[in-house]
Amino acid sequence: MNAPAPLEKTVCWPQWLEECRIDDAAMAQAYDSTALPLRAAVKNCIALCHAVYGEGVSATEHSITNSAAGYWHSRSTQAAPWALLLFSPAYTAASRMAAALMPAILAHVPRIGALCVGGMPSQAARLALELTGVEDGFISDEDDALALVQTMHSLGAGRLMLLHTGELSALASAARKAGIVCFEECAEPHLVVAQGHSIHEDIVHFAHGAACPVLHEQAERKAACTQHSAYYCSTAPAQALPYDLVLTQGMEGCWLHRALSREFFTNTSIMAGMLEHESPLFGGGRHEGAE
């Protein structure tokens, strides 16, 4: 079996983007100004992502020869060459941002960046970049953000993540029209607290943003809401609940995006062919057109 093809050369950000880099002092200020319990909550989210998704490898190749059928095929995977997170200054959900970045990190995407469209990122967003180790953080306007997305797309099949509540809809639409694989969170999730369960509200607000709706179970029933993303309870429930994510005691600062995984950040290709009659691997089976 042949070894996997060499990894493609790591793509680079365009040179003009260096002028848009977030100042190191602003990143350090976000870390220093965040209380220890809040930092610990985001670190807990990062650790959960690592436990759930696991760490991948940069590339794989799996080959199969079916001599009876007369065919061979191989399936190869490789981490996407780049991943870019777009968000707005209004985005203040530290844990949800960390949870969007972690699958790309665990998939070993070689070039990962985050671009705040329209101004300085919030303290929570800057802390998420610090704690996940994403060093390439930038600020630009919408036109430059679109130019960056187009440039990166020309360098390979990367991935785009967008975190917003409508401000980046035009960018999301343009990226999809260009054929870029996108993940988009464009509405605040709903958080439901089980009856009798207490949560650390300061942690919830920092992890998910102050505007994220937090409903207590009785109020949630009265509101007749049918779509909720997370449910907080003291212990694991005995039966399945109609929520995307159920989190127990001490997990207020955690998050997992339902549509994200390491596989989202992986490119896959398949090669196939027919075995030649002269090949020692050919088992003598016949196929249409064979003499």
C-alpha positions as CSV (number, residue, x, y, z in Angstrom):
1,M,0.0,0.0,0.0
2,N,1.3,3.4,-0.9
3,A,1.8,6.0,1.9
4,P,-0.6,8.9,1.9
5,A,0.3,11.8,-0.3
6,P,2.4,14.5,1.3
7,L,0.4,17.2,3.1
8,E,-0.3,20.3,1.1
9,K,1.8,23.3,1.9
10,T,0.2,25.3,4.7
11,V,-1.7,28.2,3.3
12,C,-1.0,31.7,4.6
13,W,-3.1,34.7,5.3
14,P,-2.7,37.5,2.8
15,Q,-0.1,40.0,3.7
16,W,-2.5,42.9,4.0
17,L,-4.3,41.1,6.9
18,E,-1.3,41.7,9.2
19,E,-2.4,45.3,9.6
20,C,-5.7,44.1,10.9
21,R,-4.3,41.9,13.7
22,I,-5.8,42.4,17.2
23,D,-3.2,44.0,19.4
24,D,-1.5,41.7,21.9
25,A,-2.3,44.1,24.7
26,A,-6.0,43.9,24.0
27,M,-5.8,40.1,24.2
28,A,-3.8,40.2,27.5
29,Q,-6.3,42.7,28.9
30,A,-9.2,40.3,28.3
31,Y,-7.5,37.5,30.1
32,D,-6.4,39.7,33.1
33,S,-9.8,41.3,33.4
34,T,-11.8,38.1,33.5
35,A,-12.5,36.6,36.9
36,L,-10.9,33.3,37.6
37,P,-14.3,31.4,37.9
38,L,-15.3,32.6,34.5
39,R,-12.0,31.6,32.9
40,A,-12.3,28.2,34.6
41,A,-15.8,27.8,33.1
42,V,-14.5,28.3,29.6
43,K,-11.6,26.0,30.2
44,N,-14.1,23.4,31.3
45,C,-15.9,23.8,28.0
46,I,-12.6,23.3,26.1
47,A,-11.9,20.2,28.1
48,L,-15.4,18.8,27.4
49,C,-14.9,19.4,23.6
50,H,-11.6,17.5,23.8
51,A,-13.3,14.6,25.6
52,V,-16.3,14.4,23.2
53,Y,-14.5,14.9,19.9
54,G,-11.1,13.5,20.6
55,E,-8.0,14.5,18.7
56,G,-7.7,13.6,15.1
57,V,-4.8,13.0,12.7
58,S,-3.7,15.2,9.9
59,A,-4.3,12.7,7.1
60,T,-5.4,9.1,6.6
61,E,-5.6,6.7,3.7
62,H,-7.4,3.4,3.5
63,S,-7.2,1.1,0.5
64,I,-9.2,-2.0,-0.5
65,T,-8.6,-4.5,-3.3
66,N,-11.6,-6.6,-4.2
67,S,-10.1,-9.3,-6.5
68,A,-13.4,-11.1,-6.9
69,A,-15.2,-8.1,-8.1
70,G,-12.2,-6.8,-10.1
71,Y,-11.9,-3.4,-8.5
72,W,-9.7,-1.4,-6.1
73,H,-10.5,1.8,-4.3
74,S,-9.0,4.0,-1.6
75,R,-10.4,6.6,0.7
76,S,-8.2,9.4,1.9
77,T,-8.9,12.2,4.4
78,Q,-7.0,15.4,5.1
79,A,-7.7,18.3,7.5
80,A,-9.1,21.3,5.6
81,P,-6.3,23.7,4.8
82,W,-7.8,26.6,6.6
83,A,-10.7,27.5,8.9
84,L,-12.0,31.0,9.5
85,L,-14.4,32.2,12.2
86,L,-16.3,35.4,11.5
87,F,-18.2,37.2,14.3
88,S,-19.3,40.6,15.3
89,P,-18.3,42.9,18.2
90,A,-21.8,42.2,19.7
91,Y,-20.9,38.5,20.1
92,T,-20.2,37.9,23.8
93,A,-20.6,34.1,24.3
94,A,-17.2,33.0,25.3
95,S,-17.9,29.3,25.6
96,R,-20.0,29.0,22.4
97,M,-17.1,30.7,20.5
98,A,-14.6,28.2,22.1
99,A,-16.8,25.3,21.2
100,A,-16.9,26.5,17.6
101,L,-13.1,26.6,17.4
102,M,-12.2,23.4,19.2
103,P,-13.3,20.9,16.5
104,A,-11.1,22.7,14.0
105,I,-8.2,22.6,16.5
106,L,-8.7,18.9,17.2
107,A,-8.9,18.1,13.5
108,H,-5.4,19.7,13.1
109,V,-6.5,22.3,10.6
110,P,-3.1,24.0,9.9
111,R,-4.4,27.6,9.6
112,I,-7.1,28.8,12.0
113,G,-8.1,32.4,12.3
114,A,-10.9,34.6,13.8
115,L,-12.1,37.8,12.2
116,C,-14.3,40.3,14.1
117,V,-16.3,42.2,11.5
118,G,-16.9,45.9,12.4
119,G,-14.7,46.6,15.5
120,M,-12.9,45.3,18.6
121,P,-14.1,41.9,19.8
122,S,-15.8,41.7,23.2
123,Q,-13.8,40.8,26.2
124,A,-15.5,37.4,26.2
125,A,-14.6,36.7,22.6
126,R,-10.9,37.8,23.1
127,L,-10.7,35.5,26.1
128,A,-12.1,32.6,24.0
129,L,-9.3,33.1,21.5
130,E,-6.7,33.3,24.3
131,L,-7.8,30.1,26.0
132,T,-8.1,28.1,22.8
133,G,-4.7,29.2,21.6
134,V,-5.9,30.8,18.4
135,E,-3.3,33.4,17.8
136,D,-4.5,34.8,14.5
137,G,-7.2,37.2,15.5
138,F,-8.1,40.2,13.3
139,I,-10.5,43.1,12.9
140,S,-11.9,44.4,9.6
141,D,-14.9,45.8,7.9
142,E,-17.4,43.7,5.9
143,D,-15.7,44.4,2.5
144,D,-12.3,43.2,3.6
145,A,-13.9,40.2,5.3
146,L,-15.5,39.2,2.0
147,A,-12.2,39.7,0.2
148,L,-10.4,37.5,2.8
149,V,-13.0,34.7,2.4
150,Q,-12.6,34.8,-1.4
151,T,-8.8,34.8,-1.2
152,M,-8.8,31.8,1.2
153,H,-11.3,29.9,-0.9
154,S,-9.0,30.3,-3.9
155,L,-6.2,28.5,-1.9
156,G,-8.2,25.4,-1.0
157,A,-11.4,23.9,0.3
158,G,-11.4,25.4,3.8
159,R,-14.2,26.0,6.3
160,L,-16.1,29.0,7.4
161,M,-17.9,29.5,10.8
162,L,-20.1,32.5,11.4
163,L,-21.4,33.5,14.9
164,H,-23.9,36.4,14.8
165,T,-27.5,37.3,15.2
166,G,-28.1,38.6,11.6
167,E,-25.3,41.1,11.2
168,L,-23.3,38.8,9.0
169,S,-26.1,37.4,6.9
170,A,-24.8,39.0,3.7
171,L,-21.3,37.4,4.2
172,A,-22.9,34.0,4.9
173,S,-24.9,34.2,1.8
174,A,-21.9,35.2,-0.4
175,A,-19.8,32.4,1.1
176,R,-22.4,29.8,0.3
177,K,-22.9,31.0,-3.2
178,A,-19.1,30.6,-3.7
179,G,-19.4,27.0,-2.6
180,I,-17.6,27.4,0.8
181,V,-18.7,24.9,3.4
182,C,-20.1,26.9,6.3
183,F,-21.4,26.6,9.8
184,E,-23.6,29.3,11.0
185,E,-25.1,30.2,14.4
186,C,-27.4,33.2,13.7
187,A,-29.8,33.1,16.7
188,E,-29.3,32.8,20.4
189,P,-30.0,29.3,21.8
190,H,-32.5,28.8,24.5
191,L,-31.3,27.5,27.9
192,V,-33.8,25.8,30.2
193,V,-33.1,25.2,33.9
194,A,-34.8,22.2,35.6
195,Q,-37.2,22.8,38.4
196,G,-35.4,23.1,41.7
197,H,-31.9,23.2,40.1
198,S,-29.7,26.2,40.8
199,I,-27.2,27.6,38.4
200,H,-24.3,30.2,38.6
201,E,-26.0,32.9,36.5
202,D,-22.8,34.9,36.2
203,I,-21.1,31.9,34.5
204,V,-24.1,31.3,32.3
205,H,-24.2,34.9,31.1
206,F,-20.4,35.0,30.4
207,A,-20.4,31.7,28.6
208,H,-23.5,32.4,26.5
209,G,-23.9,36.1,26.5
210,A,-26.1,38.3,28.6
211,A,-28.8,38.3,25.9
212,C,-29.2,34.6,25.8
213,P,-32.6,33.5,27.1
214,V,-32.5,31.5,30.3
215,L,-35.9,30.0,31.1
216,H,-36.9,28.0,34.2
217,E,-38.8,24.8,33.5
218,Q,-42.2,26.1,34.6
219,A,-41.9,29.3,32.6
220,E,-40.7,27.3,29.6
221,R,-43.8,25.2,29.7
222,K,-46.0,28.3,29.9
223,A,-44.2,29.8,26.9
224,A,-45.0,26.7,24.9
225,C,-41.6,26.8,23.3
226,T,-40.7,23.7,21.3
227,Q,-37.1,24.4,20.3
228,H,-34.5,24.6,23.1
229,S,-30.8,23.9,22.8
230,A,-29.8,23.1,26.4
231,Y,-31.2,21.8,29.6
232,Y,-29.5,22.2,33.0
233,C,-30.2,19.7,35.7
234,S,-28.6,18.4,38.9
235,T,-28.1,14.8,37.8
236,A,-28.4,12.8,34.6
237,P,-32.1,12.2,33.8
238,A,-33.4,8.6,33.7
239,Q,-34.9,9.1,30.3
240,A,-34.2,11.0,27.1
241,L,-35.3,14.7,27.0
242,P,-36.3,16.8,24.0
243,Y,-33.2,19.0,24.1
244,D,-30.1,19.1,22.0
245,L,-27.8,19.2,25.0
246,V,-28.4,18.2,28.6
247,L,-25.8,19.5,31.1
248,T,-25.5,18.5,34.8
249,Q,-24.2,20.1,37.9
250,G,-21.2,22.4,37.3
251,M,-21.5,22.4,33.5
252,E,-23.1,25.9,33.1
253,G,-20.1,27.1,31.2
254,C,-20.0,24.3,28.6
255,W,-21.4,24.0,25.1
256,L,-21.3,21.7,22.1
257,H,-22.5,22.8,18.7
258,R,-24.8,20.1,17.2
259,A,-23.6,20.6,13.6
260,L,-19.9,20.7,14.4
261,S,-17.4,17.9,14.8
262,R,-13.9,17.0,13.7
263,E,-15.3,15.5,10.5
264,F,-16.8,18.9,9.5
265,F,-13.2,20.1,9.1
266,T,-12.0,17.2,7.1
267,N,-11.8,16.8,3.3
268,T,-12.4,13.4,1.9
269,S,-11.6,11.9,-1.5
270,I,-12.0,8.5,-3.1
271,M,-10.0,6.9,-5.9
272,A,-11.1,3.8,-7.7
273,G,-10.1,1.6,-10.6
274,M,-10.4,-1.8,-12.2
275,L,-7.8,-4.5,-11.7
276,E,-5.9,-5.5,-14.8
277,H,-6.1,-9.1,-16.0
278,E,-2.4,-9.5,-15.7
279,S,-2.4,-8.4,-12.0
280,P,-1.7,-11.2,-9.5
281,L,-4.5,-9.6,-7.5
282,F,-7.1,-10.2,-10.2
283,G,-9.1,-13.2,-9.2
284,G,-10.5,-14.1,-12.5
285,G,-14.0,-12.6,-12.0
286,R,-15.6,-11.2,-15.1
287,H,-17.3,-7.9,-15.6
288,E,-19.3,-6.3,-18.4
289,G,-17.0,-5.7,-21.4
290,A,-14.4,-8.2,-20.4
291,E,-13.2,-10.4,-23.1
